[in-house]
Amino acid sequence: MRPSPSEPDDSLPEHGAPFVKRRADRLDSESTEATLLRRLAGPGIVPLESGGSDSDDSDLRLTRAAGSVADVLAERGPLPETEARSVGVAVAGALERIHEVGLVHADIKPANLLLTGDHGLWVADFDAARAADGRPIRRATPGRIRTGAVAEPGTDVVALAVTLAEITTGVAPDPNQPWRSRELTDLGCPNELARDLSRVLGNEPTPSASDFGATLARRDHRRLPAPAHHIRAADPDRTLDFDPVVAPPAVRPAPPSIDPSGISLKLLAVTVVVVLVVLVVL
């Protein structure tokens, strides 16, 4: 939604230079983050800088943005329901695109949601992205996905629900716990939004990104938050590599140990008893 003539746009922070990401870790043996961004190019996905080299992945040059949702939270605190729903609808649309090509983002959080300054939103940071192959997630931000989560679309939808709860309350609920709407309301989440989020964070089956976005869009979602005036570009929650969880080998109980000295003593005792019995009989 663009501002009306009565809402001057010069209050928005100026766009800075294009963001250059100095690290382009390989997401698998054949692709880099830049490769994925070129593949996903479209609405809701942070674009590579136009005219950038397609062959040079040593530096990842991203089109400039006016800060992240994390910057807004740090500057202004929790957002109203309308802005939170707008964030949710935009991110759900981007996730739908990501999931359609067989990927999961695996790191949805406020710091990875960029506001463009012209009333748009981009999902960014595909370092943790991987194929939706059902295998355990090995790189993510703790507290955003469930323990033992696997690479499937539902993992991103849960992380989005956690994010929406956080940006309306200031608290990221533990995704490992089932959250009812009343419990989310107690944290400060608006009533209707709490009901929508509880369908993801409760015990019900996780909806698709498309269905979750449609649910969020049933109420007013016409305005994204304005970018923060002071861009910190800081991520309060670090993305970490999880160590592989290796099941310990099955351990069979050891056979009882045999003490040779004990056998010798028992044999000697039996021999003495037999000799005494023989002597008594004689």
LOSE-742450 format. One record per residue: residue number from 1; residue in three letters; x, y, z of N, C-alpha, C in turn. Coordinates in steps of 0.2 Angstrom, whole numbers, plus 5000, padded with zeros to 4 digits. Atoms other than C-alpha are relative to their C-alpha. Example, Ala and Ser with C-alpha at 12.3 -4.5 7.8 and 13.67 -1.06 7.14 Angstrom:
nr, rest, n_c1, n_c2, n_c3, ca_c1, ca_c2, ca_c3, c_c1, c_c2, c_c3
1, ALA, 5004, 4994, 5000, 5062, 4978, 5039, 5004, 5006, 5000
2, SER, 4996, 4994, 4999, 5068, 4995, 5036, 4996, 5005, 5003
***
This chain:
nr, rest, n_c1, n_c2, n_c3, ca_c1, ca_c2, ca_c3, c_c1, c_c2, c_c3
1, MET, 5004, 4994, 5000, 5000, 5000, 5000, 5004, 5006, 5000
2, ARG, 4996, 4994, 5000, 5008, 5017, 4995, 4997, 5005, 5004
3, PRO, 5003, 4995, 4996, 5006, 5032, 5006, 4995, 5005, 4996
4, SER, 5004, 4995, 5003, 4992, 5044, 5002, 5004, 5007, 4999
5, PRO, 4997, 4994, 5000, 4996, 5062, 4997, 5001, 5004, 5007
6, SER, 4999, 4997, 4994, 4994, 5067, 5015, 5005, 4997, 5004
7, GLU, 4995, 5003, 4996, 5007, 5055, 5021, 5007, 5000, 4996
8, PRO, 4994, 4999, 5003, 5024, 5061, 5015, 5005, 4994, 5000
9, ASP, 4996, 5006, 5000, 5036, 5048, 5010, 5008, 5002, 5001
10, ASP, 4993, 4998, 4999, 5052, 5058, 5014, 5002, 4998, 5007
11, SER, 4999, 5003, 4993, 5051, 5051, 5032, 5004, 4994, 5000
12, LEU, 4997, 5006, 5000, 5058, 5035, 5026, 5007, 5000, 4999
13, PRO, 4993, 5000, 5001, 5076, 5031, 5027, 5003, 4999, 4993
14, GLU, 4997, 5001, 5007, 5087, 5033, 5012, 5003, 4993, 4999
15, HIS, 4996, 5006, 5002, 5093, 5018, 5003, 5007, 5001, 5000
16, GLY, 4993, 4999, 5000, 5111, 5015, 5005, 5003, 4996, 4994
17, ALA, 4997, 5004, 5006, 5123, 5006, 4994, 4998, 4993, 5000
18, PRO, 5002, 5007, 5001, 5120, 4989, 4988, 5003, 4996, 5006
19, PHE, 4997, 5004, 4995, 5123, 4976, 5002, 5004, 4995, 4997
20, VAL, 4995, 5005, 5003, 5138, 4965, 4998, 5001, 4995, 5006
21, LYS, 4999, 5006, 4996, 5138, 4948, 5007, 5006, 4997, 4999
22, ARG, 4993, 5002, 5002, 5156, 4943, 5008, 5000, 4992, 5000
23, ARG, 4999, 5007, 4999, 5152, 4925, 5012, 4994, 4997, 4995
24, ALA, 5005, 5004, 5004, 5143, 4913, 4999, 5002, 4993, 5001
25, ASP, 4999, 5007, 4998, 5144, 4896, 5008, 4996, 4996, 4995
26, ARG, 5004, 5004, 5004, 5139, 4882, 4997, 4994, 4996, 5004
27, LEU, 5005, 5003, 4997, 5122, 4875, 5001, 5000, 4992, 4999
28, ASP, 4999, 5007, 5001, 5126, 4858, 4993, 5006, 5000, 4995
29, SER, 4994, 5000, 5004, 5139, 4852, 4981, 5000, 5004, 4994
30, GLU, 5000, 4997, 5007, 5133, 4861, 4966, 4997, 5007, 5000
31, SER, 5003, 4993, 5000, 5124, 4877, 4971, 5002, 5005, 5006
32, THR, 4999, 4995, 4996, 5127, 4893, 4980, 4994, 5004, 5002
33, GLU, 5005, 4996, 4999, 5116, 4906, 4988, 4998, 5004, 4994
34, ALA, 5002, 4996, 5006, 5117, 4917, 4973, 4997, 4996, 4995
35, THR, 5003, 5005, 5005, 5112, 4902, 4962, 4993, 5000, 5002
36, LEU, 5007, 5001, 4998, 5096, 4900, 4972, 4997, 5006, 4999
37, LEU, 5004, 4994, 5001, 5092, 4918, 4972, 4998, 5002, 4993
38, ARG, 5002, 5000, 5007, 5093, 4918, 4953, 4995, 4996, 4998
39, ARG, 5005, 5005, 5001, 5082, 4903, 4953, 4993, 5002, 5002
40, LEU, 5006, 4998, 4997, 5069, 4911, 4964, 4998, 5007, 4999
41, ALA, 5001, 4993, 5002, 5070, 4928, 4957, 4992, 5002, 4999
42, GLY, 5007, 4998, 5001, 5052, 4936, 4959, 4998, 5004, 5006
43, PRO, 5003, 4996, 4995, 5041, 4945, 4971, 5001, 4996, 5007
44, GLY, 4999, 5002, 4994, 5045, 4943, 4989, 5007, 4997, 5002
45, ILE, 4993, 5002, 4999, 5063, 4937, 4987, 5005, 5005, 4999
46, VAL, 4995, 4995, 5000, 5078, 4948, 4990, 5004, 4999, 4993
47, PRO, 4997, 5000, 5007, 5085, 4952, 4972, 5008, 5001, 5000
48, LEU, 4993, 4999, 5001, 5103, 4951, 4967, 5000, 5007, 4997
49, GLU, 4999, 4994, 5004, 5110, 4968, 4961, 5000, 4999, 4993
50, SER, 5001, 5000, 5008, 5105, 4971, 4943, 5007, 5002, 4997
51, GLY, 4994, 4999, 5003, 5120, 4970, 4932, 5006, 4996, 5003
52, GLY, 4995, 5004, 4997, 5130, 4959, 4944, 5002, 4994, 4996
53, SER, 4997, 5006, 5004, 5141, 4945, 4938, 4997, 4994, 5002
54, ASP, 5002, 5006, 4999, 5133, 4929, 4937, 5005, 4995, 5001
55, SER, 4995, 5005, 4999, 5149, 4920, 4937, 5004, 5001, 5006
56, ASP, 4996, 4998, 4994, 5157, 4928, 4953, 4996, 4999, 5006
57, ASP, 5004, 5001, 4994, 5149, 4920, 4969, 5005, 5002, 5006
58, SER, 4996, 4998, 4994, 5164, 4926, 4980, 4997, 5005, 5004
59, ASP, 5004, 4995, 4997, 5154, 4941, 4984, 4993, 5000, 4998
60, LEU, 5007, 5000, 5002, 5135, 4941, 4985, 4997, 5007, 5000
61, ARG, 5002, 4993, 5001, 5129, 4958, 4979, 4992, 5000, 5000
62, LEU, 5007, 4999, 4999, 5111, 4961, 4985, 4997, 5007, 4999
63, THR, 5002, 4993, 5001, 5100, 4975, 4980, 4998, 5003, 5007
64, ARG, 5000, 4997, 4994, 5099, 4988, 4994, 4993, 4999, 5003
65, ALA, 5006, 5000, 4996, 5085, 4988, 5007, 5000, 5005, 5005
66, ALA, 5000, 4995, 4995, 5079, 5000, 5020, 4999, 4996, 5007
67, GLY, 5000, 5003, 4993, 5082, 4988, 5035, 4996, 4994, 5001
68, SER, 5004, 5006, 4999, 5074, 4973, 5042, 4994, 5001, 5005
69, VAL, 5005, 4999, 4995, 5059, 4970, 5053, 5003, 5000, 5007
70, ALA, 4997, 4999, 4994, 5071, 4967, 5067, 5002, 5007, 5002
71, ASP, 4998, 4993, 4999, 5077, 4985, 5065, 4994, 5003, 5003
72, VAL, 5006, 4997, 4998, 5059, 4990, 5067, 4998, 4999, 5007
73, LEU, 5002, 5002, 4993, 5056, 4980, 5083, 5005, 5003, 5005
74, ALA, 4995, 4997, 4995, 5072, 4987, 5091, 4999, 5007, 5001
75, GLU, 5001, 4992, 4999, 5067, 5005, 5087, 4993, 5001, 5003
76, ARG, 5007, 4998, 4998, 5048, 5004, 5090, 4996, 4995, 5004
77, GLY, 5003, 5005, 4996, 5044, 4988, 5099, 4995, 4997, 4996
78, PRO, 5005, 5004, 5004, 5029, 4977, 5095, 4996, 5003, 4995
79, LEU, 5004, 4997, 5005, 5019, 4980, 5080, 4993, 4999, 5001
80, PRO, 5007, 5001, 5000, 5000, 4982, 5078, 4998, 4994, 4996
81, GLU, 5002, 5006, 5004, 4990, 4967, 5071, 5000, 5001, 4993
82, THR, 5001, 4999, 5007, 4987, 4975, 5054, 5007, 4999, 4997
83, GLU, 4993, 5000, 5003, 5006, 4977, 5051, 5003, 4993, 5001
84, ALA, 4997, 5006, 4999, 5010, 4960, 5058, 4997, 4995, 4995
85, ARG, 5003, 5004, 5005, 4997, 4952, 5046, 5003, 5001, 4993
86, SER, 4997, 4998, 5006, 5004, 4961, 5032, 5007, 4997, 4999
87, VAL, 4994, 5004, 5000, 5021, 4954, 5036, 4999, 4993, 4998
88, GLY, 5001, 5007, 5001, 5014, 4937, 5037, 4997, 4998, 4993
89, VAL, 5003, 5001, 5006, 5004, 4938, 5021, 5006, 5000, 4995
90, ALA, 4994, 4999, 5004, 5020, 4944, 5012, 5005, 4994, 5000
91, VAL, 4996, 5005, 4999, 5031, 4931, 5019, 4997, 4993, 4998
92, ALA, 5003, 5006, 5002, 5019, 4917, 5016, 5000, 4999, 4992
93, GLY, 5000, 5000, 5007, 5018, 4922, 4998, 5007, 4998, 4997
94, ALA, 4993, 5002, 5002, 5037, 4921, 4996, 5002, 4993, 5002
95, LEU, 4999, 5007, 4999, 5037, 4904, 5005, 4997, 4995, 4996
96, GLU, 5003, 5004, 5005, 5025, 4897, 4993, 5004, 4999, 4994
97, ARG, 4995, 5001, 5006, 5037, 4901, 4979, 5006, 4996, 5002
98, ILE, 4995, 5004, 4998, 5051, 4894, 4989, 4998, 4992, 5000
99, HIS, 5002, 5007, 5000, 5042, 4878, 4992, 4998, 4997, 4994
100, GLU, 5002, 5003, 5006, 5035, 4876, 4975, 5006, 4997, 4996
101, VAL, 4994, 5003, 5004, 5053, 4873, 4968, 5004, 4995, 5004
102, GLY, 4998, 5006, 4996, 5056, 4860, 4982, 5006, 5002, 5005
103, LEU, 4995, 4998, 4995, 5066, 4870, 4994, 4997, 5002, 5007
104, VAL, 5002, 4997, 4994, 5064, 4876, 5012, 5005, 5005, 5002
105, HIS, 4996, 4995, 4998, 5071, 4892, 5019, 5004, 4999, 5006
106, ALA, 4998, 5003, 4994, 5074, 4885, 5036, 5003, 5006, 5005
107, ASP, 4997, 4995, 4996, 5079, 4902, 5044, 4995, 5007, 5000
108, ILE, 5005, 4995, 4999, 5063, 4913, 5045, 5000, 5004, 5006
109, LYS, 5000, 4996, 4994, 5065, 4927, 5058, 5000, 5007, 4998
110, PRO, 5001, 4993, 5002, 5063, 4946, 5059, 5006, 5003, 4996
111, ALA, 4994, 4998, 5003, 5081, 4949, 5054, 5001, 4998, 4993
112, ASN, 5000, 5002, 5007, 5079, 4940, 5038, 4994, 5002, 4995
113, LEU, 5005, 4997, 5003, 5064, 4950, 5033, 5001, 5007, 4998
114, LEU, 4998, 4993, 5002, 5069, 4966, 5023, 4994, 5004, 4998
115, LEU, 5005, 4995, 5002, 5058, 4981, 5021, 5003, 5004, 4995
116, THR, 4997, 4997, 5006, 5061, 4989, 5004, 5001, 5007, 5000
117, GLY, 5001, 4993, 5000, 5057, 5007, 5008, 4995, 5003, 4995
118, ASP, 5006, 4998, 5005, 5044, 5007, 4994, 4994, 4996, 5001
119, HIS, 5006, 5004, 4998, 5032, 4997, 5004, 4999, 4993, 4998
120, GLY, 4999, 5007, 5002, 5038, 4980, 5000, 5004, 4996, 5005
121, LEU, 4997, 5005, 4995, 5045, 4965, 5009, 5004, 4995, 4996
122, TRP, 4996, 5005, 5003, 5059, 4953, 5004, 5002, 4995, 5005
123, VAL, 4997, 5006, 4996, 5064, 4936, 5012, 5007, 5000, 4998
124, ALA, 4993, 5000, 5001, 5083, 4936, 5013, 5003, 4995, 5004
125, ASP, 4996, 5004, 4997, 5097, 4926, 5019, 4999, 4992, 4999
126, PHE, 5001, 5007, 5001, 5097, 4909, 5011, 5006, 4995, 5001
127, ASP, 4995, 5004, 4998, 5112, 4902, 5019, 4998, 4993, 5003
128, ALA, 5002, 5006, 4997, 5102, 4889, 5028, 4995, 4996, 4995
129, ALA, 5005, 5003, 5005, 5091, 4885, 5013, 5002, 4993, 4998
130, ARG, 4998, 5006, 5002, 5091, 4867, 5007, 4994, 4996, 4997
131, ALA, 5005, 5004, 5004, 5081, 4854, 4997, 4995, 4997, 5006
132, ALA, 5005, 5002, 4996, 5064, 4849, 5005, 5000, 4992, 5000
133, ASP, 4999, 5007, 5001, 5070, 4831, 5007, 4998, 4996, 5006
134, GLY, 5002, 5003, 4994, 5063, 4827, 5024, 5006, 4998, 5005
135, ARG, 4994, 5002, 4995, 5081, 4825, 5032, 5000, 5006, 5005
136, PRO, 5000, 4995, 4995, 5085, 4834, 5048, 5003, 5006, 4998
137, ILE, 4998, 4994, 5001, 5088, 4852, 5048, 5007, 5001, 5004
138, ARG, 4993, 5000, 4997, 5107, 4855, 5052, 5002, 5007, 5001
139, ARG, 4998, 4993, 4999, 5108, 4874, 5051, 4993, 5004, 5001
140, ALA, 5006, 4996, 4999, 5095, 4886, 5058, 5001, 5004, 5007
141, THR, 4999, 4996, 4994, 5092, 4899, 5072, 4996, 4996, 5006
142, PRO, 5003, 5004, 4995, 5088, 4890, 5089, 4994, 5004, 5002
143, GLY, 5006, 4997, 4997, 5071, 4893, 5096, 4995, 5003, 4994
144, ARG, 5005, 4998, 5006, 5063, 4896, 5078, 4997, 4994, 4997
145, ILE, 5003, 5006, 5003, 5060, 4878, 5073, 5000, 4995, 5006
146, ARG, 5001, 5005, 4995, 5055, 4863, 5083, 5006, 4995, 5000
147, THR, 4994, 5004, 4999, 5069, 4852, 5090, 4998, 4993, 4996
148, GLY, 5001, 5006, 5005, 5072, 4838, 5077, 4996, 5001, 4994
149, ALA, 5004, 4999, 5006, 5063, 4847, 5063, 5004, 4998, 4994
150, VAL, 4997, 5002, 5006, 5066, 4841, 5046, 4999, 5005, 4994
151, ALA, 5001, 4996, 5006, 5067, 4849, 5029, 4994, 4999, 4997
152, GLU, 5007, 5000, 5004, 5049, 4851, 5024, 4997, 5007, 5001
153, PRO, 5003, 4993, 5000, 5038, 4866, 5021, 4997, 5002, 5007
154, GLY, 5003, 4998, 4993, 5029, 4865, 5038, 5005, 5003, 5005
155, THR, 4995, 4997, 4996, 5046, 4870, 5046, 5000, 5007, 4999
156, ASP, 5000, 4992, 5001, 5045, 4887, 5038, 4994, 5003, 5002
157, VAL, 5006, 4997, 4998, 5027, 4889, 5042, 5000, 5001, 5008
158, VAL, 5000, 4999, 4993, 5030, 4886, 5060, 5005, 5006, 5002
159, ALA, 4995, 4995, 4999, 5045, 4898, 5060, 4996, 5007, 4999
160, LEU, 5003, 4994, 5002, 5034, 4911, 5052, 4995, 5002, 5006
161, ALA, 5005, 4999, 4994, 5020, 4909, 5066, 5004, 5002, 5006
162, VAL, 4996, 4997, 4995, 5034, 4911, 5079, 5002, 5007, 4999
163, THR, 4998, 4993, 5001, 5040, 4927, 5071, 4994, 5005, 5000
164, LEU, 5006, 4996, 4999, 5022, 4934, 5070, 4998, 5001, 5007
165, ALA, 5002, 4999, 4993, 5019, 4931, 5088, 5006, 5004, 5003
166, GLU, 4995, 4996, 4997, 5036, 4939, 5092, 4999, 5007, 4998
167, ILE, 5000, 4993, 5002, 5033, 4955, 5082, 4994, 5003, 5003
168, THR, 5006, 4996, 4997, 5016, 4958, 5091, 5001, 5000, 5007
169, THR, 5000, 5001, 4992, 5022, 4953, 5109, 5007, 5002, 5002
170, GLY, 4993, 4999, 4998, 5041, 4955, 5109, 5003, 4994, 5003
171, VAL, 4997, 5006, 4998, 5043, 4937, 5114, 4999, 4995, 4995
172, ALA, 5001, 5006, 5005, 5046, 4922, 5103, 4998, 4994, 5004
173, PRO, 5002, 5005, 4997, 5036, 4908, 5109, 5004, 4993, 4998
174, ASP, 4996, 5006, 5001, 5045, 4891, 5111, 4996, 4995, 4995
175, PRO, 5004, 5004, 5005, 5039, 4881, 5095, 4999, 4992, 5003
176, ASN, 5000, 5007, 4998, 5042, 4864, 5105, 4994, 4999, 5005
177, GLN, 5005, 5000, 4996, 5027, 4869, 5116, 4993, 5001, 4996
178, PRO, 5007, 4998, 5004, 5008, 4868, 5110, 4998, 5006, 5003
179, TRP, 5002, 4993, 4998, 5002, 4886, 5111, 4992, 5001, 4998
180, ARG, 5007, 4998, 5001, 4983, 4889, 5113, 4999, 5007, 4999
181, SER, 5001, 4992, 5001, 4976, 4906, 5108, 5000, 5004, 5006
182, ARG, 5000, 4997, 4994, 4973, 4910, 5126, 5007, 5002, 5003
183, GLU, 4993, 5000, 4998, 4991, 4907, 5130, 5004, 5006, 4996
184, LEU, 4996, 4995, 5005, 4997, 4918, 5115, 4997, 5007, 5002
185, THR, 5003, 4993, 4998, 4984, 4932, 5121, 5003, 5002, 5006
186, ASP, 4997, 4999, 4994, 4992, 4931, 5138, 5007, 5004, 4999
187, LEU, 4993, 4997, 5001, 5009, 4936, 5130, 4999, 5007, 4997
188, GLY, 5001, 4993, 5003, 5001, 4951, 5122, 4998, 5000, 4993
189, CYS, 5002, 5001, 5007, 4996, 4944, 5105, 4992, 5002, 4999
190, PRO, 5007, 4999, 5001, 4980, 4951, 5098, 4995, 4994, 4999
191, ASN, 5004, 5006, 5000, 4965, 4940, 5100, 4999, 4996, 4993
192, GLU, 5001, 5003, 5006, 4961, 4936, 5082, 5006, 4997, 4997
193, LEU, 4994, 5003, 5003, 4979, 4934, 5077, 5002, 4994, 5004
194, ALA, 4998, 5005, 4996, 4982, 4923, 5092, 4996, 4993, 4998
195, ARG, 5004, 5006, 5002, 4968, 4911, 5086, 5003, 4997, 4993
196, ASP, 4997, 5003, 5007, 4976, 4910, 5068, 5007, 4997, 5002
197, LEU, 4994, 5003, 4998, 4993, 4907, 5076, 5000, 4993, 5003
198, SER, 5001, 5006, 4996, 4987, 4894, 5087, 4999, 4994, 4996
199, ARG, 5001, 5006, 5005, 4982, 4883, 5072, 5006, 4998, 4997
200, VAL, 4994, 5003, 5002, 5000, 4882, 5068, 5004, 4998, 5006
201, LEU, 4996, 5002, 4994, 5008, 4882, 5085, 4997, 4995, 5005
202, GLY, 5004, 5005, 4996, 4995, 4871, 5093, 5002, 4993, 4998
203, ASN, 4999, 5007, 5002, 4993, 4852, 5090, 4997, 4998, 4994
204, GLU, 5003, 5001, 5006, 4984, 4854, 5074, 5005, 4999, 4994
205, PRO, 4996, 5001, 5006, 4992, 4848, 5057, 5003, 5007, 4998
206, THR, 4998, 4994, 5003, 5003, 4862, 5050, 4998, 5002, 4993
207, PRO, 5003, 4998, 5006, 4995, 4871, 5036, 5006, 5002, 4995
208, SER, 4995, 4998, 5005, 5004, 4875, 5019, 5001, 5008, 5001
209, ALA, 4999, 4993, 5000, 5011, 4892, 5017, 4994, 5004, 4997
210, SER, 5006, 4997, 5003, 4997, 4896, 5005, 4994, 5001, 5004
211, ASP, 5006, 5000, 4996, 4983, 4891, 5017, 5001, 5005, 5006
212, PHE, 4998, 4995, 4995, 4992, 4901, 5031, 4999, 5007, 4998
213, GLY, 5001, 4993, 5002, 4993, 4916, 5021, 4993, 5002, 4999
214, ALA, 5007, 4999, 5001, 4975, 4915, 5016, 4996, 5001, 5007
215, THR, 5003, 4999, 4994, 4970, 4914, 5034, 5002, 5006, 5003
216, LEU, 4997, 4993, 4997, 4981, 4929, 5039, 4996, 5006, 4996
217, ALA, 5003, 4994, 5005, 4973, 4939, 5024, 4993, 5001, 5001
218, ARG, 5007, 4999, 4999, 4955, 4937, 5031, 4999, 5006, 5004
219, ARG, 5001, 4994, 4996, 4957, 4952, 5042, 5005, 5005, 4997
220, ASP, 4996, 4994, 5003, 4965, 4969, 5038, 5008, 4999, 5000
221, HIS, 4993, 5001, 5001, 4983, 4967, 5031, 5002, 5005, 4995
222, ARG, 4999, 4996, 5006, 4984, 4982, 5020, 5007, 5004, 5001
223, ARG, 4994, 4995, 5000, 5000, 4991, 5027, 5006, 4996, 5004
224, LEU, 4993, 5003, 4997, 5018, 4984, 5030, 5002, 5006, 5005
225, PRO, 4997, 4995, 4996, 5027, 4993, 5044, 5005, 5004, 4996
226, ALA, 4995, 4996, 5003, 5037, 5008, 5039, 5007, 4998, 5003
227, PRO, 4993, 5002, 4997, 5056, 5005, 5040, 5002, 5004, 5006
228, ALA, 4997, 4996, 4994, 5066, 5010, 5055, 5004, 5006, 4997
229, HIS, 4996, 4994, 5002, 5075, 5027, 5054, 5007, 4998, 5001
230, HIS, 4993, 5001, 4998, 5091, 5020, 5062, 5001, 4992, 4999
231, ILE, 4998, 5007, 5002, 5097, 5004, 5053, 5006, 4997, 5004
232, ARG, 4994, 5003, 4997, 5107, 4993, 5064, 5003, 4994, 4996
233, ALA, 4998, 5006, 5004, 5107, 4978, 5052, 5003, 4995, 5005
234, ALA, 4997, 5005, 4996, 5111, 4967, 5067, 4994, 4995, 5001
235, ASP, 5005, 5006, 4999, 5103, 4950, 5070, 5001, 4998, 5008
236, PRO, 4999, 5002, 4993, 5100, 4947, 5089, 5000, 4993, 5001
237, ASP, 5000, 5008, 4999, 5098, 4928, 5086, 5004, 4997, 4994
238, ARG, 4996, 5003, 5004, 5112, 4919, 5078, 4998, 4994, 4997
239, THR, 5002, 5006, 5003, 5110, 4906, 5065, 5006, 4995, 5001
240, LEU, 4995, 5005, 4998, 5120, 4890, 5070, 5000, 4994, 4996
241, ASP, 4999, 5007, 5003, 5126, 4874, 5063, 4999, 4995, 5006
242, PHE, 5001, 5005, 4995, 5119, 4860, 5073, 5004, 4993, 4999
243, ASP, 4996, 5006, 5000, 5130, 4845, 5077, 4995, 4994, 4998
244, PRO, 5004, 5005, 5001, 5123, 4829, 5069, 4998, 4996, 5006
245, VAL, 5002, 5004, 4995, 5113, 4819, 5081, 5001, 4992, 4998
246, VAL, 4998, 5007, 5002, 5121, 4801, 5081, 4997, 4996, 5006
247, ALA, 5002, 5005, 4995, 5112, 4787, 5090, 5006, 4996, 5003
248, PRO, 4994, 5004, 4997, 5124, 4778, 5102, 4999, 4993, 4998
249, PRO, 5001, 5007, 5002, 5127, 4760, 5097, 4997, 4996, 5005
250, ALA, 5003, 5004, 4995, 5117, 4747, 5105, 5005, 4996, 5004
251, VAL, 4995, 5003, 4996, 5126, 4740, 5120, 4997, 4994, 5004
252, ARG, 5002, 5006, 4996, 5124, 4722, 5126, 5003, 4999, 5006
253, PRO, 4996, 5001, 4993, 5127, 4717, 5144, 5005, 4996, 4999
254, ALA, 4994, 5004, 5000, 5144, 4710, 5146, 4999, 4994, 5004
255, PRO, 5001, 5006, 4997, 5145, 4692, 5150, 5003, 5000, 5007
256, PRO, 4997, 4999, 4993, 5148, 4689, 5169, 5008, 4997, 5000
257, SER, 4993, 5002, 5000, 5167, 4688, 5172, 5001, 4994, 5004
258, ILE, 4998, 5006, 4996, 5175, 4672, 5178, 5007, 5001, 5003
259, ASP, 4994, 4999, 4996, 5188, 4673, 5192, 5003, 4993, 5001
260, PRO, 4997, 5007, 4999, 5200, 4658, 5190, 5002, 4998, 5007
261, SER, 4998, 5001, 4993, 5206, 4660, 5208, 4994, 4998, 5004
262, GLY, 5006, 5002, 4996, 5188, 4658, 5214, 4998, 4993, 4998
263, ILE, 5001, 5007, 5002, 5186, 4642, 5204, 5005, 4995, 5004
264, SER, 4995, 5004, 4997, 5202, 4635, 5212, 4998, 4999, 5007
265, LEU, 5002, 5000, 4993, 5196, 4639, 5230, 4994, 4995, 5001
266, LYS, 5006, 5004, 4999, 5179, 4631, 5227, 5002, 4992, 4999
267, LEU, 4998, 5007, 5001, 5187, 4615, 5220, 5004, 4997, 5005
268, LEU, 4996, 5002, 4995, 5199, 4614, 5234, 4995, 4998, 5006
269, ALA, 5005, 5002, 4994, 5184, 4615, 5247, 4997, 4994, 4999
270, VAL, 5003, 5006, 5001, 5175, 4602, 5238, 5004, 4994, 5001
271, THR, 4995, 5006, 4999, 5190, 4590, 5238, 5001, 4999, 5007
272, VAL, 5000, 5001, 4993, 5192, 4593, 5257, 4994, 4996, 5003
273, VAL, 5006, 5003, 4998, 5174, 4589, 5260, 5000, 4992, 4998
274, VAL, 5000, 5007, 5002, 5175, 4573, 5250, 5005, 4996, 5004
275, VAL, 4995, 5004, 4996, 5191, 4567, 5259, 4997, 4999, 5007
276, LEU, 5003, 5001, 4993, 5183, 4570, 5276, 4995, 4995, 5000
277, VAL, 5005, 5005, 5000, 5168, 4560, 5271, 5002, 4993, 4999
278, VAL, 4997, 5006, 5001, 5178, 4546, 5265, 5003, 4997, 5006
279, LEU, 4997, 5002, 4994, 5188, 4546, 5281, 4995, 4998, 5006
280, VAL, 5005, 5001, 4995, 5173, 4546, 5292, 4997, 4993, 4998
281, VAL, 5003, 5006, 5002, 5165, 4531, 5282, 5005, 4994, 5002
282, LEU, 4995, 5005, 4999, 5181, 4521, 5284, 5001, 4999, 5008
***
